[in-house]
Amino acid sequence: MFLIIGQGLAGALLAHALRQRGAPVTVLDAAGGSASRIASGAINPVLGARLHRAANLATFLPAALRIYRGLEEELGTPLVHELSALWLHGTAEEATHFVLRAAADPELLEADVSTADIEAAFRLRYGAGRVAPLYRIAVGAMLDALRERLVAAGALREEAFDFAQLKMDSDGGVIYDGMRASGLIFCEGASAVHNPFFSALPWAPAAGEALLLSVSGLPRGAVYKFGGHTLSPWPDGEDAWWFGASYRWDTLEPAPTAAFRGAAEAALASWLTLPYRITNHRAGVRPSTVDRKAFVGLHPVHPRIGLLNGLGSKGVLTAPFLAENFAAHLTEGTPLMPEADIARYRRVLLRAG
Ligand SMILES: Cc1cc2nc3c(=O)[nH]c(=O)nc-3n(C[C@H](O)[C@H](O)[C@H](O)COP(=O)(O)OP(=O)(O)OC[C@H]3O[C@@H](n4cnc5c(N)ncnc54)[C@H](O)[C@@H]3O)c2cc1C
């Protein structure tokens, strides 16, 4: 049995991949604090304003679509929504950069798209470009459905993991609260900075805030990008939208701030011509890392203890492949993706014990 700590994207998809291989799991998940439930759920093929392809897109994207579509069928819930991203240029430089990137990557980017259909909703300045396809995954619905299945199998405990109760078995296994596990895998998101086994890894957790809005009349086939923000369809109804997000590296316990709300309202007032209402304001922490790559693997000193973490701001794209890759490693001994393997920090982990 594998004991998994956390049921965000990492823990839920790892539990699923292990169960698919016939390996039993028990998942412990503490209430609240999941970045996965705050994320807009976007799989954006390009990165930020530079518009370069996300690293390892050709590996991560096909696996993500195969796994989410498989889950969609298995769980009977629509999960994958294909959209495009409309980049509304705020300056002549942004527009020029988009044209250059579109010439370099015409498969994903199209410059100077017709804006007739969006002019009713936005105050346009330097036109727009399109990135497509972009996918939005209904992460909350997927986590709920996977959680229900774990509950039905008696494999989910809604509680925080208590390190004081962990014991090592004489044959190298782990014992926790009377349970004997062949592996203990931490998928705790940003709280891993406090994990005594893995706190020495170079974490760079990034807090972020987002608003939930009600906007009627905005076409739902696209995500709109303007002024450094993203306005994305949200699954709570025809008028529900997600608007975000900020980045802050100075807190692990973020609360919604007036500063973010003010900046968001200013951006909306400047761009959106349709009336809107704020229905919610949320904050969470991305489990980011200094080298911007995930942390996956087993501890060099405690080889029954591992983690799947460090998904940063790309967890929706990367978690399915990494969970499957790690499940195969744990059950069949196949190699881990080298870029994600924590073996790159072996010396750091050995020094920390
Ligand atoms: C504002 C914002 C917007 C984002 N938008 C996107 C996006 O559009 N696309 C994208 O790909 N990514 C996005 N992200 C990043 C994405 O949310 C993360 O990459 C991903 O959710 C990380 O998943 P995780 O499972 O590692 O962590 P989490 O989702 O944080 O899950 C960790 C789980 O572990 C539990 N836990 C922690 N400690 C313990 C313990 N001791 N005992 C028991 N349970 C514990 C927590 O309660 C939680 O349920 C966004 C993040 C933020 C903050």
The ligand as an SDF file (V2000), in Angstrom:
LIG
                    3D

 53 58  0  0  0  0  0  0  0  0999 V2000
   -3.8950   31.9120   -8.3000 C   0  0  0  0  0  0  0  0  0  0  0  0
   -3.3460   30.6660   -8.9450 C   0  0  0  0  0  0  0  0  0  0  0  0
   -3.6580   30.3870  -10.2720 C   0  0  0  0  0  0  0  0  0  0  0  0
   -3.1420   29.2470  -10.8960 C   0  0  0  0  0  0  0  0  0  0  0  0
   -3.5070   28.9570  -12.1860 N   0  0  0  0  0  0  0  0  0  0  0  0
   -3.0000   27.8610  -12.7980 C   0  0  0  0  0  0  0  0  0  0  0  0
   -3.3780   27.5150  -14.1210 C   0  0  0  0  0  0  0  0  0  0  0  0
   -4.2260   28.1610  -14.7390 O   0  0  0  0  0  0  0  0  0  0  0  0
   -2.7880   26.4410  -14.7140 N   0  0  0  0  0  0  0  0  0  0  0  0
   -1.8760   25.6690  -14.0400 C   0  0  0  0  0  0  0  0  0  0  0  0
   -1.3510   24.7130  -14.6080 O   0  0  0  0  0  0  0  0  0  0  0  0
   -1.5490   25.9280  -12.7640 N   0  0  0  0  0  0  0  0  0  0  0  0
   -2.0750   27.0070  -12.1420 C   0  0  0  0  0  0  0  0  0  0  0  0
   -1.7240   27.2760  -10.8510 N   0  0  0  0  0  0  0  0  0  0  0  0
   -0.7570   26.3930  -10.2000 C   0  0  0  0  0  0  0  0  0  0  0  0
   -1.4340   25.0990   -9.7300 C   0  0  0  0  0  0  0  0  0  0  0  0
   -2.4700   25.4570   -8.8720 O   0  0  0  0  0  0  0  0  0  0  0  0
   -0.4110   24.1830   -9.0540 C   0  0  0  0  0  0  0  0  0  0  0  0
    0.6340   23.8570   -9.9510 O   0  0  0  0  0  0  0  0  0  0  0  0
   -1.0410   22.8680   -8.5920 C   0  0  0  0  0  0  0  0  0  0  0  0
   -2.3450   23.0580   -8.1580 O   0  0  0  0  0  0  0  0  0  0  0  0
   -0.2340   22.2270   -7.4830 C   0  0  0  0  0  0  0  0  0  0  0  0
   -0.8940   21.0420   -7.1020 O   0  0  0  0  0  0  0  0  0  0  0  0
   -0.4200   20.2270   -5.8170 P   0  0  0  0  0  0  0  0  0  0  0  0
   -1.2580   19.0090   -5.7600 O   0  0  0  0  0  0  0  0  0  0  0  0
    1.0580   20.0640   -5.8480 O   0  0  0  0  0  0  0  0  0  0  0  0
   -0.7160   21.1960   -4.5820 O   0  0  0  0  0  0  0  0  0  0  0  0
   -2.1100   21.6060   -3.9050 P   0  0  0  0  0  0  0  0  0  0  0  0
   -3.1800   21.7550   -4.8990 O   0  0  0  0  0  0  0  0  0  0  0  0
   -1.8160   22.7850   -3.0410 O   0  0  0  0  0  0  0  0  0  0  0  0
   -2.5120   20.3510   -3.0230 O   0  0  0  0  0  0  0  0  0  0  0  0
   -1.8470   20.0050   -1.8400 C   0  0  0  0  0  0  0  0  0  0  0  0
   -2.8370   19.2630   -0.9550 C   0  0  0  0  0  0  0  0  0  0  0  0
   -2.1320   18.7170    0.1410 O   0  0  0  0  0  0  0  0  0  0  0  0
   -2.8520   18.9540    1.3280 C   0  0  0  0  0  0  0  0  0  0  0  0
   -1.8850   18.9400    2.4290 N   0  0  0  0  0  0  0  0  0  0  0  0
   -0.8220   19.7630    2.6180 C   0  0  0  0  0  0  0  0  0  0  0  0
   -0.1590   19.4170    3.7240 N   0  0  0  0  0  0  0  0  0  0  0  0
   -0.8100   18.3480    4.2380 C   0  0  0  0  0  0  0  0  0  0  0  0
   -0.6130   17.5250    5.3920 C   0  0  0  0  0  0  0  0  0  0  0  0
    0.4210   17.7240    6.2450 N   0  0  0  0  0  0  0  0  0  0  0  0
   -1.4840   16.5150    5.6400 N   0  0  0  0  0  0  0  0  0  0  0  0
   -2.5160   16.2650    4.7830 C   0  0  0  0  0  0  0  0  0  0  0  0
   -2.7450   17.0260    3.6870 N   0  0  0  0  0  0  0  0  0  0  0  0
   -1.9020   18.0380    3.4190 C   0  0  0  0  0  0  0  0  0  0  0  0
   -3.5210   20.3050    1.0900 C   0  0  0  0  0  0  0  0  0  0  0  0
   -4.6440   20.4730    1.9340 O   0  0  0  0  0  0  0  0  0  0  0  0
   -3.9150   20.1760   -0.3790 C   0  0  0  0  0  0  0  0  0  0  0  0
   -5.1860   19.5630   -0.5210 O   0  0  0  0  0  0  0  0  0  0  0  0
   -2.2710   28.3880  -10.1870 C   0  0  0  0  0  0  0  0  0  0  0  0
   -1.9820   28.6440   -8.8460 C   0  0  0  0  0  0  0  0  0  0  0  0
   -2.5120   29.7770   -8.2210 C   0  0  0  0  0  0  0  0  0  0  0  0
   -2.2030   30.0360   -6.7710 C   0  0  0  0  0  0  0  0  0  0  0  0
  1  2  1  0
  2  3  1  0
  2 52  2  0
  3  4  2  0
  4  5  1  0
  4 50  1  0
  5  6  2  0
  6  7  1  0
  6 13  1  0
  7  8  2  0
  7  9  1  0
  9 10  1  0
 10 11  2  0
 10 12  1  0
 12 13  2  0
 13 14  1  0
 14 15  1  0
 14 50  1  0
 15 16  1  0
 16 17  1  0
 16 18  1  0
 18 19  1  0
 18 20  1  0
 20 21  1  0
 20 22  1  0
 22 23  1  0
 23 24  1  0
 24 25  2  0
 24 26  1  0
 24 27  1  0
 27 28  1  0
 28 29  2  0
 28 30  1  0
 28 31  1  0
 31 32  1  0
 32 33  1  0
 33 34  1  0
 33 48  1  0
 34 35  1  0
 35 36  1  0
 35 46  1  0
 36 37  1  0
 36 45  1  0
 37 38  2  0
 38 39  1  0
 39 40  1  0
 39 45  2  0
 40 41  1  0
 40 42  2  0
 42 43  1  0
 43 44  2  0
 44 45  1  0
 46 47  1  0
 46 48  1  0
 48 49  1  0
 50 51  2  0
 51 52  1  0
 52 53  1  0
M  END
$$$$
